[in-house]
């Protein structure tokens, strides 16, 4: 049996930007859910306008922390590469 050259390999044909979009929406969803819980704990006595500031501020801190701190600073280190 011979090998066919028309085999579909998802890693080579799937657009790379869709993985980044999926990652962004997952991080945004996790940030929104955790921000909601944190605002319920921390700012339950604040007025609703101030709760909105807390909510979106925590979301921004989580998203920026992921993309600037964790993803850029830790996940792109040379130590984590598996190439020899």
N, CA, C and O atoms as CSV, one atom per row, in Angstrom:
chain,resi,resn,atom,element,x,y,z
A,1,UNK,N,N,0.829,-1.181,0.000
A,1,UNK,CA,C,0.000,0.000,0.000
A,1,UNK,C,C,0.874,1.245,0.000
A,1,UNK,O,O,1.745,1.404,0.855
A,2,UNK,N,N,0.646,2.086,-0.921
A,2,UNK,CA,C,1.416,3.320,-1.023
A,2,UNK,C,C,0.809,4.451,-0.203
A,2,UNK,O,O,-0.384,4.441,0.099
A,3,UNK,N,N,1.610,5.389,0.142
A,3,UNK,CA,C,1.143,6.551,0.898
A,3,UNK,C,C,0.600,7.600,-0.071
A,3,UNK,O,O,1.120,7.780,-1.172
A,4,UNK,N,N,-0.450,8.281,0.362
A,4,UNK,CA,C,-1.056,9.321,-0.466
A,4,UNK,C,C,-0.522,10.687,-0.036
A,4,UNK,O,O,-0.289,10.917,1.150
A,5,UNK,N,N,-0.332,11.569,-0.974
A,5,UNK,CA,C,0.160,12.901,-0.638
A,5,UNK,C,C,-0.978,13.894,-0.413
A,5,UNK,O,O,-0.717,15.084,-0.237
A,6,UNK,N,N,-2.219,13.443,-0.413
A,6,UNK,CA,C,-3.353,14.345,-0.203
A,6,UNK,C,C,-3.988,14.146,1.178
A,6,UNK,O,O,-5.191,14.354,1.333
A,7,UNK,N,N,-3.212,13.754,2.161
A,7,UNK,CA,C,-3.702,13.558,3.515
A,7,UNK,C,C,-3.845,14.920,4.182
A,7,UNK,O,O,-2.957,15.767,4.086
A,8,UNK,N,N,-4.982,15.123,4.864
A,8,UNK,CA,C,-5.240,16.397,5.536
A,8,UNK,C,C,-4.558,16.403,6.900
A,8,UNK,O,O,-4.842,15.546,7.737
A,9,UNK,N,N,-3.664,17.359,7.130
A,9,UNK,CA,C,-2.991,17.538,8.413
A,9,UNK,C,C,-3.461,18.872,8.983
A,9,UNK,O,O,-3.085,19.927,8.471
A,10,UNK,N,N,-4.292,18.842,10.054
A,10,UNK,CA,C,-4.877,20.084,10.572
A,10,UNK,C,C,-3.863,21.123,11.008
A,10,UNK,O,O,-4.124,22.317,10.859
A,11,UNK,N,N,-2.737,20.729,11.530
A,11,UNK,CA,C,-1.744,21.691,11.999
A,11,UNK,C,C,-1.160,22.537,10.880
A,11,UNK,O,O,-0.704,23.654,11.122
A,12,UNK,N,N,-1.169,22.020,9.662
A,12,UNK,CA,C,-0.589,22.755,8.549
A,12,UNK,C,C,-1.606,23.603,7.804
A,12,UNK,O,O,-1.230,24.539,7.099
A,13,UNK,N,N,-2.886,23.289,7.948
A,13,UNK,CA,C,-3.880,24.038,7.182
A,13,UNK,C,C,-4.775,24.921,8.045
A,13,UNK,O,O,-5.439,25.814,7.520
A,14,UNK,N,N,-4.807,24.696,9.334
A,14,UNK,CA,C,-5.651,25.502,10.223
A,14,UNK,C,C,-4.998,26.872,10.406
A,14,UNK,O,O,-3.813,26.942,10.731
A,15,UNK,N,N,-5.740,27.961,10.206
A,15,UNK,CA,C,-5.147,29.304,10.354
A,15,UNK,C,C,-4.696,29.565,11.797
A,15,UNK,O,O,-5.421,29.280,12.750
A,16,UNK,N,N,-3.499,30.106,11.931
A,16,UNK,CA,C,-2.910,30.324,13.256
A,16,UNK,C,C,-3.667,31.368,14.075
A,16,UNK,O,O,-3.736,31.263,15.299
A,17,UNK,N,N,-4.236,32.377,13.404
A,17,UNK,CA,C,-4.918,33.442,14.147
A,17,UNK,C,C,-6.169,32.937,14.853
A,17,UNK,O,O,-6.600,33.546,15.833
A,18,UNK,N,N,-6.766,31.839,14.384
A,18,UNK,CA,C,-7.953,31.325,15.070
A,18,UNK,C,C,-7.593,30.757,16.433
A,18,UNK,O,O,-8.394,30.842,17.364
A,19,UNK,N,N,-6.388,30.171,16.574
A,19,UNK,CA,C,-5.965,29.709,17.892
A,19,UNK,C,C,-5.789,30.886,18.835
A,19,UNK,O,O,-6.114,30.790,20.018
A,20,UNK,N,N,-5.277,31.994,18.319
A,20,UNK,CA,C,-5.122,33.187,19.151
A,20,UNK,C,C,-6.481,33.769,19.541
A,20,UNK,O,O,-6.650,34.246,20.663
A,21,UNK,N,N,-7.452,33.732,18.621
A,21,UNK,CA,C,-8.795,34.222,18.935
A,21,UNK,C,C,-9.472,33.333,19.970
A,21,UNK,O,O,-10.117,33.830,20.894
A,22,UNK,N,N,-9.325,32.017,19.816
A,22,UNK,CA,C,-9.906,31.094,20.794
A,22,UNK,C,C,-9.279,31.319,22.162
A,22,UNK,O,O,-9.983,31.346,23.172
A,23,UNK,N,N,-7.955,31.482,22.203
A,23,UNK,CA,C,-7.269,31.739,23.468
A,23,UNK,C,C,-7.755,33.040,24.101
A,23,UNK,O,O,-7.973,33.099,25.311
A,24,UNK,N,N,-7.926,34.087,23.284
A,24,UNK,CA,C,-8.373,35.373,23.814
A,24,UNK,C,C,-9.763,35.259,24.444
A,24,UNK,O,O,-9.991,35.782,25.535
A,25,UNK,N,N,-10.689,34.584,23.770
A,25,UNK,CA,C,-12.041,34.483,24.305
A,25,UNK,C,C,-12.103,33.582,25.539
A,25,UNK,O,O,-12.924,33.813,26.427
A,26,UNK,N,N,-11.258,32.573,25.606
A,26,UNK,CA,C,-11.203,31.747,26.814
A,26,UNK,C,C,-10.653,32.562,27.983
A,26,UNK,O,O,-11.194,32.504,29.087
A,27,UNK,N,N,-9.583,33.321,27.746
A,27,UNK,CA,C,-9.013,34.161,28.803
A,27,UNK,C,C,-10.023,35.225,29.234
A,27,UNK,O,O,-10.149,35.511,30.424
A,28,UNK,N,N,-10.739,35.810,28.279
A,28,UNK,CA,C,-11.749,36.823,28.607
A,28,UNK,C,C,-12.892,36.234,29.424
A,28,UNK,O,O,-13.374,36.871,30.361
A,29,UNK,N,N,-13.331,35.027,29.083
A,29,UNK,CA,C,-14.408,34.385,29.835
A,29,UNK,C,C,-13.963,34.050,31.259
A,29,UNK,O,O,-14.710,34.266,32.213
A,30,UNK,N,N,-12.763,33.529,31.398
A,30,UNK,CA,C,-12.248,33.216,32.735
A,30,UNK,C,C,-12.087,34.496,33.552
A,30,UNK,O,O,-12.385,34.515,34.746
A,31,UNK,N,N,-11.616,35.563,32.908
A,31,UNK,CA,C,-11.451,36.840,33.608
A,31,UNK,C,C,-12.800,37.405,34.044
A,31,UNK,O,O,-12.920,37.930,35.151
A,32,UNK,N,N,-13.815,37.302,33.186
A,32,UNK,CA,C,-15.135,37.838,33.534
A,32,UNK,C,C,-15.764,37.056,34.682
A,32,UNK,O,O,-16.341,37.646,35.596
A,33,UNK,N,N,-15.652,35.735,34.636
A,33,UNK,CA,C,-16.250,34.934,35.707
A,33,UNK,C,C,-15.530,35.140,37.034
A,33,UNK,O,O,-16.174,35.263,38.076
A,34,UNK,N,N,-14.220,35.178,37.003
A,34,UNK,CA,C,-13.499,35.387,38.254
A,34,UNK,C,C,-13.665,36.818,38.761
A,34,UNK,O,O,-13.687,37.045,39.970
A,35,UNK,N,N,-13.782,37.781,37.851
A,35,UNK,CA,C,-14.000,39.164,38.258
A,35,UNK,C,C,-15.362,39.333,38.930
A,35,UNK,O,O,-15.498,40.080,39.899
A,36,UNK,N,N,-16.357,38.638,38.411
A,36,UNK,CA,C,-17.689,38.709,39.018
A,36,UNK,C,C,-17.645,38.202,40.450
A,36,UNK,O,O,-18.229,38.807,41.349
A,37,UNK,N,N,-16.951,37.088,40.660
A,37,UNK,CA,C,-16.869,36.531,42.011
A,37,UNK,C,C,-16.057,37.432,42.948
A,37,UNK,O,O,-16.412,37.604,44.114
A,38,UNK,N,N,-14.973,38.002,42.430
A,38,UNK,CA,C,-14.156,38.883,43.266
A,38,UNK,C,C,-14.899,40.159,43.642
A,38,UNK,O,O,-14.767,40.641,44.767
A,39,UNK,N,N,-15.674,40.706,42.721
A,39,UNK,CA,C,-16.449,41.921,43.029
A,39,UNK,C,C,-17.522,41.602,44.065
A,39,UNK,O,O,-17.805,42.427,44.933
A,40,UNK,N,N,-18.119,40.423,43.985
A,40,UNK,CA,C,-19.118,40.038,44.993
A,40,UNK,C,C,-18.501,39.918,46.379
A,40,UNK,O,O,-19.166,40.184,47.380
A,41,UNK,N,N,-17.239,39.520,46.444
A,41,UNK,CA,C,-16.569,39.381,47.743
A,41,UNK,C,C,-16.057,40.731,48.248
A,41,UNK,O,O,-16.278,41.084,49.406
A,42,UNK,N,N,-15.373,41.487,47.382
A,42,UNK,CA,C,-14.657,42.691,47.815
A,42,UNK,C,C,-15.566,43.907,47.906
A,42,UNK,O,O,-15.508,44.642,48.892
A,43,UNK,N,N,-16.398,44.134,46.908
A,43,UNK,CA,C,-17.128,45.402,46.810
A,43,UNK,C,C,-18.629,45.226,46.948
A,43,UNK,O,O,-19.391,45.843,46.203
A,44,UNK,N,N,-19.064,44.408,47.873
A,44,UNK,CA,C,-20.503,44.199,47.999
A,44,UNK,C,C,-21.220,45.401,48.610
A,44,UNK,O,O,-22.431,45.541,48.440
A,45,UNK,N,N,-20.493,46.277,49.322
A,45,UNK,CA,C,-21.114,47.461,49.924
A,45,UNK,C,C,-20.941,48.715,49.074
A,45,UNK,O,O,-21.431,49.779,49.451
A,46,UNK,N,N,-20.265,48.616,47.949
A,46,UNK,CA,C,-20.039,49.783,47.086
A,46,UNK,C,C,-21.275,50.066,46.234
A,46,UNK,O,O,-22.121,49.196,46.027
A,47,UNK,N,N,-21.355,51.299,45.748
A,47,UNK,CA,C,-22.469,51.657,44.863
A,47,UNK,C,C,-22.270,50.954,43.518
A,47,UNK,O,O,-21.139,50.615,43.170
A,48,UNK,N,N,-23.347,50.729,42.754
A,48,UNK,CA,C,-23.223,49.989,41.491
A,48,UNK,C,C,-22.258,50.611,40.485
A,48,UNK,O,O,-21.604,49.883,39.739
A,49,UNK,N,N,-22.153,51.929,40.448
A,49,UNK,CA,C,-21.214,52.558,39.510
A,49,UNK,C,C,-19.779,52.201,39.869
A,49,UNK,O,O,-18.950,51.969,38.989
A,50,UNK,N,N,-19.492,52.158,41.160
A,50,UNK,CA,C,-18.136,51.784,41.581
A,50,UNK,C,C,-17.884,50.299,41.385
A,50,UNK,O,O,-16.750,49.902,41.118
A,51,UNK,N,N,-18.916,49.465,41.512
A,51,UNK,CA,C,-18.766,48.027,41.253
A,51,UNK,C,C,-18.401,47.774,39.791
A,51,UNK,O,O,-17.650,46.846,39.492
A,52,UNK,N,N,-18.927,48.593,38.883
A,52,UNK,CA,C,-18.561,48.462,37.476
A,52,UNK,C,C,-17.080,48.744,37.266
A,52,UNK,O,O,-16.417,48.054,36.491
A,53,UNK,N,N,-16.559,49.761,37.956
A,53,UNK,CA,C,-15.134,50.055,37.845
A,53,UNK,C,C,-14.292,48.907,38.370
A,53,UNK,O,O,-13.296,48.526,37.756
A,54,UNK,N,N,-14.693,48.358,39.502
A,54,UNK,CA,C,-13.985,47.200,40.043
A,54,UNK,C,C,-14.034,46.025,39.065
A,54,UNK,O,O,-13.019,45.375,38.816
A,55,UNK,N,N,-15.217,45.760,38.515
A,55,UNK,CA,C,-15.420,44.620,37.611
A,55,UNK,C,C,-14.505,44.714,36.392
A,55,UNK,O,O,-13.764,43.777,36.094
A,56,UNK,N,N,-14.557,45.842,35.690
A,56,UNK,CA,C,-13.749,45.974,34.479
A,56,UNK,C,C,-12.258,46.149,34.786
A,56,UNK,O,O,-11.412,45.761,33.981
A,57,UNK,N,N,-11.940,46.722,35.928
A,57,UNK,CA,C,-10.536,46.829,36.324
A,57,UNK,C,C,-9.910,45.476,36.605
A,57,UNK,O,O,-8.760,45.231,36.243
A,58,UNK,N,N,-10.669,44.593,37.254
A,58,UNK,CA,C,-10.160,43.252,37.524
A,58,UNK,C,C,-10.027,42.462,36.231
A,58,UNK,O,O,-9.062,41.718,36.060
A,59,UNK,N,N,-10.990,42.615,35.312
A,59,UNK,CA,C,-10.889,41.952,34.006
A,59,UNK,C,C,-9.632,42.427,33.278
A,59,UNK,O,O,-8.880,41.616,32.737
A,60,UNK,N,N,-9.408,43.727,33.265
A,60,UNK,CA,C,-8.226,44.259,32.576
A,60,UNK,C,C,-6.939,43.757,33.223
A,60,UNK,O,O,-5.979,43.441,32.522
A,61,UNK,N,N,-6.910,43.679,34.549
A,61,UNK,CA,C,-5.713,43.195,35.229
A,61,UNK,C,C,-5.430,41.733,34.896
A,61,UNK,O,O,-4.274,41.356,34.709
A,62,UNK,N,N,-6.469,40.911,34.821
A,62,UNK,CA,C,-6.276,39.498,34.506
A,62,UNK,C,C,-5.821,39.319,33.065
A,62,UNK,O,O,-4.897,38.550,32.798
A,63,UNK,N,N,-6.467,40.029,32.124
A,63,UNK,CA,C,-6.099,39.893,30.708
A,63,UNK,C,C,-4.681,40.421,30.468
A,63,UNK,O,O,-3.886,39.775,29.784
A,64,UNK,N,N,-4.365,41.583,31.023
A,64,UNK,CA,C,-3.007,42.106,30.869
A,64,UNK,C,C,-1.979,41.228,31.577
A,64,UNK,O,O,-0.865,41.048,31.085
A,65,UNK,N,N,-2.349,40.693,32.715
A,65,UNK,CA,C,-1.452,39.789,33.417
A,65,UNK,C,C,-1.174,38.527,32.621
A,65,UNK,O,O,-0.057,38.010,32.638
A,66,UNK,N,N,-2.192,38.028,31.918
A,66,UNK,CA,C,-1.994,36.833,31.099
A,66,UNK,C,C,-1.108,37.146,29.898
A,66,UNK,O,O,-0.117,36.456,29.661
A,67,UNK,N,N,-1.463,38.195,29.132
A,67,UNK,CA,C,-0.752,38.439,27.879
A,67,UNK,C,C,0.618,39.079,28.071
A,67,UNK,O,O,1.528,38.801,27.290
A,68,UNK,N,N,0.794,39.920,29.073
A,68,UNK,CA,C,2.086,40.578,29.265
A,68,UNK,C,C,2.967,39.819,30.257
A,68,UNK,O,O,4.187,39.784,30.095
A,69,UNK,N,N,2.379,39.228,31.256
A,69,UNK,CA,C,3.174,38.555,32.267
A,69,UNK,C,C,3.388,37.090,31.987
A,69,UNK,O,O,4.522,36.640,31.820
A,70,UNK,N,N,2.312,36.348,31.935
A,70,UNK,CA,C,2.430,34.898,31.831
A,70,UNK,C,C,2.793,34.468,30.416
A,70,UNK,O,O,3.769,33.743,30.224
A,71,UNK,N,N,2.029,34.899,29.434
A,71,UNK,CA,C,2.252,34.410,28.079
A,71,UNK,C,C,3.558,34.928,27.487
A,71,UNK,O,O,4.301,34.171,26.862
A,72,UNK,N,N,3.835,36.193,27.677
A,72,UNK,CA,C,5.046,36.773,27.099
A,72,UNK,C,C,6.271,36.484,27.959
A,72,UNK,O,O,7.336,36.162,27.432
A,73,UNK,N,N,6.133,36.593,29.251
A,73,UNK,CA,C,7.297,36.472,30.112
A,73,UNK,C,C,7.696,35.063,30.460
A,73,UNK,O,O,8.885,34.768,30.584
A,74,UNK,N,N,6.722,34.183,30.622
A,74,UNK,CA,C,7.026,32.839,31.095
A,74,UNK,C,C,6.942,31.806,29.968
A,74,UNK,O,O,7.851,30.991,29.809
A,75,UNK,N,N,5.874,31.832,29.198
A,75,UNK,CA,C,5.651,30.774,28.210
A,75,UNK,C,C,6.555,30.873,26.994
A,75,UNK,O,O,6.612,29.925,26.211
A,76,UNK,N,N,7.262,31.972,26.804
A,76,UNK,CA,C,8.152,32.102,25.653
A,76,UNK,C,C,9.622,31.957,26.029
A,76,UNK,O,O,10.499,32.355,25.262
A,77,UNK,N,N,9.891,31.408,27.168
A,77,UNK,CA,C,11.278,31.229,27.608
A,77,UNK,C,C,11.945,30.124,26.805
A,77,UNK,O,O,11.282,29.192,26.351
A,78,UNK,N,N,13.233,30.226,26.634
A,78,UNK,CA,C,14.001,29.213,25.905
A,78,UNK,C,C,14.022,27.877,26.649
A,78,UNK,O,O,14.203,26.827,26.032
A,79,UNK,N,N,13.841,27.911,27.951
A,79,UNK,CA,C,13.856,26.680,28.750
A,79,UNK,C,C,12.698,25.779,28.362
A,79,UNK,O,O,12.824,24.555,28.393
A,80,UNK,N,N,11.561,26.381,27.992
A,80,UNK,CA,C,10.365,25.604,27.706
A,80,UNK,C,C,10.361,25.009,26.300
A,80,UNK,O,O,9.482,24.210,25.975
A,81,UNK,N,N,11.323,25.381,25.465
A,81,UNK,CA,C,11.370,24.832,24.112
A,81,UNK,C,C,11.872,23.397,24.166
A,81,UNK,O,O,12.741,23.064,24.970
A,82,UNK,N,N,11.320,22.554,23.306
A,82,UNK,CA,C,11.707,21.146,23.284
A,82,UNK,C,C,12.705,20.834,22.174
A,82,UNK,O,O,13.034,19.670,21.946
A,83,UNK,N,N,13.186,21.857,21.488
A,83,UNK,CA,C,14.165,21.625,20.429
A,83,UNK,C,C,15.558,21.487,21.015
A,83,UNK,O,O,15.916,22.199,21.953
A,84,UNK,N,N,16.331,20.589,20.472
A,84,UNK,CA,C,17.699,20.375,20.944
A,84,UNK,C,C,18.698,20.748,19.896
A,84,UNK,O,O,19.902,20.631,20.123
